[in-house]
């Protein structure tokens, strides 16, 4: 079972079609055993395990738990909870780490495995490399695994949901009353479905909640942060003040203002940054984001006296840069927002509460708050591929990129990369002239079709 870490692990853990390699029970048992042994470092400690409500999560949970117990480490089944809850509960309960079973925003046939350390943060690439390397030596021989009283045990954590809700409520300011806002929430038929109502009710809110009836097959299906169209429509129909859209595992957030206009992660990060700066809590006057974020965000924050750090795509990379530079605020255009003074990983519900707090405390509607950011025009497309052929091995594509970069000059940019979680290639072209963007997009698509890597 030899796998390189980059083949096994993508930008956000292991991801693929459930019950197909590498998301088979056989691999899950091995990953559970090796991850537990690696994270617990041979000590009799525990690993917390959470999952989203897609149909295959129970299958993979059973296999992962079996692997964890076989390594002599106890397993705590948390049940259905958002990804950030797993990291936080690992930290709060003194666990050696955590495992989340989810494919995030992907459709229900997919699934994934995300690993957290004892600090509640996603494990490093080095840890993933170690786990992938050790997979080559699994299964262990009969003389290596623990026996008798040394095997792991299942442990309960009956108040897991309430503990997570308490963590979210603990940062809500006294006197801020959600009853003053008319709110619509899209729960993506995902891991937050059973949490939104009790959370908001405890803070005085009574939101209209939809896509909160998961059946194992409907997670992210025409809903959630990948499909905010229905949220926008319902916000307008309900004459609501704000709409919140989560994704299947609850680590992303997009919003709608009262007009039904969608705010992505760049918009929300801009609003959060100015709020942090106004309250003088922005660490080192710096925020972190990825190469996908709009150039307008850089310009706006620079004018506000805030430095921007750019990282590769993936909230783990953003978090790593934040920790290295002592930052407390960062995010991705996709809706991952990191508030490291509150939590160790991106949390859609937590970020949503922060946006609602800003609306309440400033008395300004979201449509007004968003005006701080003027975005550059962008063209973004994702295309399914037959194979992830190295870009440097495709001279037509490299030539088209160089030509586009010369044409865009210093006021624009182009980014072509493979997805780390799906069999897709993603293209971003950005600049002040929409007609030029369309021209260079077509030039790049022509080059990609010439290489015959696209499915259509």
N, C-alpha and C positions, 0 to 999 in steps of 0.2 A: 504494500500500500504506500508506494513512494509518491510524494507530491511536493513540488516546490511551493513555498508559501504564496508566491504571487499567482500561481495557478489555483491553489486552494482558496486563498483569501483574496477578496477584492478590496475595494475602497471602504467597504463597510461589512467586514466579516465574510462568512461563506454564504454564497447565494446561488440558487439554481432551481430547477424543477424538482419538487418534492418526490421522493421515491425513485429518483434517477441520480446517478453519480454526479456530484459528490454528496447529494442530500439523501443518502440511503440510510436505513437503520444501522447497517454494518459500519459505515463511516461515522455515524453519530455516536455509536457506542465507543469507538476508538477515540474520537475527539473528546467525548465526555471524560474518559479515563485519563487521557494525556493532559487535557486542560486542568482537570482536578489535581493531578499529581504535580503539574508545573506550578499552578497558582498556590496550592497548599504547601508546596515544598516539603512533602513528606510528613507534615504534621497532621494530627487528627482534628482537622477543622471542617468547616462546612462551606458549601457552594449554594447560592440561591439560584433558582431556575424559574423564569417567567416565560409566558408565551402570548402570542396574539390569537384571535379566535378563528383563524383559517383552519380548514378541515384537517390538514396534515400536521398541525402543530402538536396534537396529542400523540401521534405516532412518533415524531422526532423527540418529544419530551420524554417519552418512556425509554427510548434508546439512550438518550443522553444521561438520564438519571441512572440507568443500569450501569453505564460506563463510569459515572462518578462514584457510585457505591462500590464498584469492583476495584477502584483505586484506593479503597480504605478511607474515603472522604464522605462525610454526611451530605445529604442533599435536602434542601428546603424547597418544596413546591409552592410557588407563589400563586399559581393559577394565571388567569388572564389579567395582565397589567401592561401598561405602556413600557416601552424600552427604558426611558429615564428612571422609572420606578425601580427597575431591577438594579441599576447602578446605585441608586440612593439607598435602597434597602440592604444591599451588600455592605455599604459603608456603615449604615446605622446599626446593623445587627452584628458587626464584627466578623463578617464572613471573609473567607479568603478570596472571594471573587463572585462573579455572577455570570449566568448564561441567559441570553434572550433568544427565543425561537421566533423569528419573524422575517418576512421579506419586505418589511416597511411598506412602501408605496406600490410594490409590484402586485400583479393580479393573483388571485387565490391559488392557482396551480403551483406557483413558486413558493419557496420558503427559504429560510436562512438561519444562521447561527452567529450571534454576536457575543463577544466575550468582554467581561469587565474585570478589573483588578479590585483589590481591597479598598482602594481609594474612591471607588465608584466611577472611575474613568474607563473608557475603552482601552484595552490592552495595546501595547506598542507593537510596531511592526517586528521588532526584535523578538517579542514573545510569540507572535504568530510564526515567525521563522523557526523558533525552537519547537513549537508544537508540530508544525509541518514536518520538520526533520525527524522527530520522534515517531511520527506515524509510520515511517519506514521500518521501524523495529517492532510494530504492534502486529498481532497480539503477543503479549508477553508469554513466556513459557510458564508452565504450571508451577515452577518453583519460584517465580518472581512475584505473583500477585498475592495480596494479603488473604489470610484464611481465618476461620474461626471468629473470635470476637473482634478481629481487626478489620473486617469488612465494614463498609459504611452503612448508615441507617437513614431512613427517611425521617425528617423532622417537620412538624407542622408550624405554620405561622398564620393562625386563623384571622388575625387582624391586619393582614398585609395591605389590603385596600385602604383601610382607615388610617394606618400609619403613613401611607403615602399622601393621603388627603390632608392629614395634619401637617405634613411638611409643606404642602402648597399653601395652606391657610396661614401658616405661621409668619409669612412675609407680607400678608395683606395689611395695609395701614388702618389703624383705628379710625372710625368715622367715615371711611369710604364705603358708600352704600350702592350696591349694584342695582337696587330697585329704581335708581334714577335713569337707568339705561335700558333701552329696548334692544335685546340681543338675539341673534340667530346663530346657532352652532351646528356645523356639519361634523358628525363624529366618525365619518368614513366607514361605518359598520365595522369598526376596529376596536382596538384595545381600550380606548377611552369611553366606549359607549355606556358603561355602567357607572362612570365616574362624574360625568359632566353635571348631571342633575343634582346629586348631593353636594358637590363642590360649590356650585353657583348658589344653591338654596341656602347654604350655610353663610354666604356672604350677602344675602338679601336679594339675590337675583332670581328671576323666573324666565329663563331664556326659552325660545322656541328651538327644540332640538330635533334634528332629523338625521336619517341614515345612522340610527343608533339601535338597530335590530340585527346584529350579526347572526348568520346561520351557517358559517363556515365556508360559504361559497360567494358571498356578496361583499367581502372586504374590498374597499377601493373601487367598487364597481359603479362607474359613473358618478362618483362622489368623492369627497375628501379634497385634500390640497392639490391633487393632480387634475381635478375637475371642478373648479370653483363656479362654473356657470350657473348651476342650480342655486347655490348659495346667493349669488348676486341677484338672481331673479326673486328669491324669497325675501331678501333684505328690502328690495324695492316694494314688493307686494305688501309686506308687513309694516312698511314705513318705519323700519328699524333704524337704530343709530349706528349699529356695527354688526358685522358678521365675522365669525371665526371658523376657519376650516382646518381640521387636523388631518393627519394621514393615518394609515392602518396601524402603525405602532406608536403613534402619539409623540413623535419627536420633531415633527414639522408643524409650522403654522403659516397660513396665509390669512389675510383679512379682506373685508369689503367695507367701504365707507357707505354712508346712507344713500348714495346715488347708485350703489351696486358696482362701483369701480374697484377692481382688485388691487390690493397692495401685496407685492411679493417680499421676499426676505430683505432685499436692498432697501425698499421703502421703510420696512419696520426697523431695520438696523439704523437707518438715518434718524428716525424718530426717537429710538431708544438712546442713541448717542447724544443727541441734543439734550434729552432729559437728564442723562447722567452728568453731562457737562454743566447744565444749569444747577444741579444739586451738588456739584463739586465732588462727585464720587467716581468719575471716570479715571481708572488707573492709568498713570503715565500718559494721559491725554492721547491715547492710542487705541484703535480698534483693529481687529483681525478679520479678514474675509478672504475669499478665494479668487482665483483667476477668472471665474465666471461672472463676478459682480460687475455692475455697470460702471463705466468710467466716470459717469456723472457723480457717483458716490464719492470717488476720490476727490474730484474737484470741489464738491460741496463741503466735505469734511476738512479739506486743506484750507478753504476759506474760513472755516470756523476754528482753525487752529488745532485741528486734530490730525494726528499722523495715522496712515493706513498701512497695515502689514498684509501682504498678499501671500497666500499659500496654495498648494495643489488642492484639487477638488476633494471634498470629504470633510465632515465636521470633526473627525479625529485629527486631521492635519491642522485645522483651525485651533482646536483645543490645545494641541501640542505647542503651537506657536505662542498661544496666550500664556501658557504656563512658563515657557522659556523666557518670556519678556515681562512677566508679572502683570498681565492684563486681566480685566474682568468682563469685557464685552466683545463679542464677535459673532459672526454668522455667515450664512450662505444665502445666495439669491433664491435657492430652492425652499427656504423657510426654516432651516436649522438655525436656531438662535441660541447662543451660549451665554449664560449669565453665571460666570464661574464664582462670583461672590455668593451665589445661592445654591448652585448645583454643579455637579461634575461633568454633565453632558447636556446636549440640547434637549429641551423639554417644551413641547407645544403648549400644554396647559399653563405652565409657568410663564412662558412668554406672552400668552394671551392675557393672563392676569396683569402683567406689566403694562401692556397696551391699554387695557381698560382702566388701570390706575392713572395713567397719564391723561386719558380723556377726562376722567373725573376730577383730578386735582388741578388741571389747567383750565377746565371749562371750555376747551376747544374741541370741536368735532374732528373726527378722523380726516375728513376731506380737507380741512384747513391744516392739520398737522402734517399731512403728506406733502404739502406744497414746498417744504424745505428742500426737496430733492427734484432736480431737473435731470432727467435721464437722457443719455445719448440714444439715438435710434439703434436698435439691434435686430439682427436676423438670427434666429436660433432654430435649428432643426435637428431631429434625431432620426437616424435611418438604421433599419435592421441590416445586419451583415452576415454573410456566409462564414467568414473567418476574420479574425483580428490580425490581419497581415501587418507587419511593422510598417509604419508610415515612411520611414527612411528607405524602405525597399521599393517604394513606388515613385519613380522619377517624375511621372506626369503630375502626381499630386504635389510633390515638393516644388515643382516648377510653378504650378498654379498658386500655391501659397506665397512663394516669393514674389510673383507678379502682383498678387492682391496686396501684399504688404507695401510694395512700392507705390501702388495706386492710392492706398489709404493714407500713406504718409504718417506723420507724427500725431495726427488727430484721430486715428482709428487703429483698429487691431483685428487680428483674426486668430481664432483658436480652434484647432481640430484635434479631437482626442477620442479614444474609445471609452465607453462606459465601463466603470469598474464593477457594476452590478448586473448588467444586462448585455446581450449580444448586439450591441448598437454602437454606431459611431456618431459623435455629436459635433456639430459645427456651430460656431458663434462668430459673427462678423459684426463689428461695431464701428460707428463713425457718424459724423454730422450730416451726411448726404444719403438719404434713403435710396435714391436711385442708384448710387454707386454701390450700396450694399447689395441690392438686388442683382446688379451686374456681376459682382464678384462671387456671390452665392452660386449663380448659374455656372460660372467658370469652374468653381470647385466641384460642383455636382457632376459636371461633364468629365472632369478628371477622375473622379471616383468611379463613375460608370465605366470608364475606359479600363480601369483595373479589375472590373468584374468581381468586386467584393460585396456589392449591394444585393440584397434579396429581390429588390424590385426597382 
